[in-house]
Amino acid sequence: MHIRYLQCIKCKEKYSKKEIRYRCACGQSLEVVFNFNEIRNIISWDRLRKRPFRHWRYKEFFPLVKSENSVTLMEGGTPLLKSRNISRELGFDNLFFKCESENPTGSFKDRGTTVEISKALEFGSNEIVCASTGNMGASVSAYAAAANVKAHIILPVDTPDIKIAQIKSHGAIIHRVYGDYNAAEVEASKLFRKRGWYLMGDYPYRGEGEKSVGFEIADEINADYIISPIGNGTLIYGIWKGLKEFKNVKLAKKLPVLIGVQSKGCNTVVNAFKKEMDFIKPVKPHTIAGAIACGNPLDGLKALQVLRESHGMVESVTDREILKAKDYLAKKEGVFAEPAGAVTLAGLIKLKNRLKKNARIVLIVSGNGLKTAMLGI
C-alpha cells in the first residue's frame, strides 16, 4: 500500500516495487522502503488496537498492494509469557518469553510466509520453490495449500523426519540435496531461473513479515533487551526494522538493545561482530540447532548492521548449553522449544552479568519442541 521502492542495503541502488527482485545486481540484500509520511497520517494506537491481536493488525507496514491477495492462517498474536521461575533463579525482575511456537505451523516462519505467499499471488504466480532446513518448508507448504499454489521444497539430506512429514502433509513436492541449507538454497535458485517458479525464502518480503514479532512486543511492553536467535539473520533484522518504523511514525519512543545468539557450530554473525569485520565468513555448520544452521547466512550483513545500530551484543552457545537450556525452559516454565528456540535462553545465561537486573528482557522462542522431539533425549 505504502511501498516506495526496494533498495540495496550496501550500494543503495533502487528497484521498482512492481519488479520481482531478490537481491541487488551487486549481490547484496534488498530492503523495502515505505512512504512513512502517508502511514504517519493514518495510523495510531487507537486504530490498531481496534483490530484483533494478530499479525495483520499492522497491515499498513506490510508491502502488499492489494489486500484481497492476503493469505492468512491467523498467524501472530503469540503469547508474551512472563517468567515465573527462571527469572527468579537468574536474578531478573522482568523476563519474558515470546512463544512463537504458537503460530499455525509451530514457528515464527508463518509471519514471513503470509506476506511472501500473498506477494506471490500479487505477482500472478501459481507455483513456488523454497529452500529450507524444515520450519520454513513446513510453513510455505501450508500457506501454499491455503493459496492453492503448487509448492516445491528443497531440503538438506539431514532434515528431521518429523519436519519432512509436516511438509508432505500439505501436498508439497520435496526435493533433497546432499549438502546443508546453502546447498538447498543454490538448488532452489537454479529451479527459479530454469522453471520460472516464484522463489520464496529469506528475501526482502519475508523480512517484512517477520517485523510483526517486533510490532507485537512493542504493542505490549517497552522492552529494554530483545534476544533473538540468528540463522539467516532475517528475523533479528525484521524485528529491528519494524521497531524503527514504529518509532518513525511515533508509535514507539525508544528502541531496545538487540542481542543475537548463534550456535558455536555456526557462529558466522557472532564471529563477524566480535572481530569487527564488515563481511561474513561462511562456515560448514555443525550443530544440533538445525533450524539456524545457515553456514552462509543470506541476511548475515543485515543482522550485523542492526546489531551495531542498536548498540547490541552477541553470544555463541555450545550444543550442550542449548540442550541444557531447552530442558531448563521446559521444566521450569512449561515451554517446550526446539533447540534453535532455546538458544536465546542459553545466551542469556552466559550474558546475565552484563544485563541490568530490573530491565525488561524478551527472549524469542522461535519454534516448537515437537519439531525435533527426539533430539537430546
Protein Blocks (a to p, Z undefined) as FASTA:
>chain_A
ZZcbdcdfklopacdfkbccfbdfkopacdddddfklmmmmgcfklmmmpccdfklmmmm
pccfblmlpccehigjiacdddfklmmmnopabdcdddfklpmnopaklmmmmmmmmmmm
mnopabdcdddfklmmmmmmmmmmmnopacdddddfklcfklmmmmmmnopacdddeddf
klmmmmmmmmmmmnopacedjdfklmmmmmmmmmmmmmmmccfbdcdddfeommmmmmmm
mmmmmmmnopafbdcdddddddfklcfkmmmmmnopabdcddddddfklmlmcfbgfklm
mmmmmmmmnopadddddfklmmmmmmmmmmmnopacdfklmmmmmmmmmmmmmpcfkbcc
ddddfbdfklmmmgoZZ
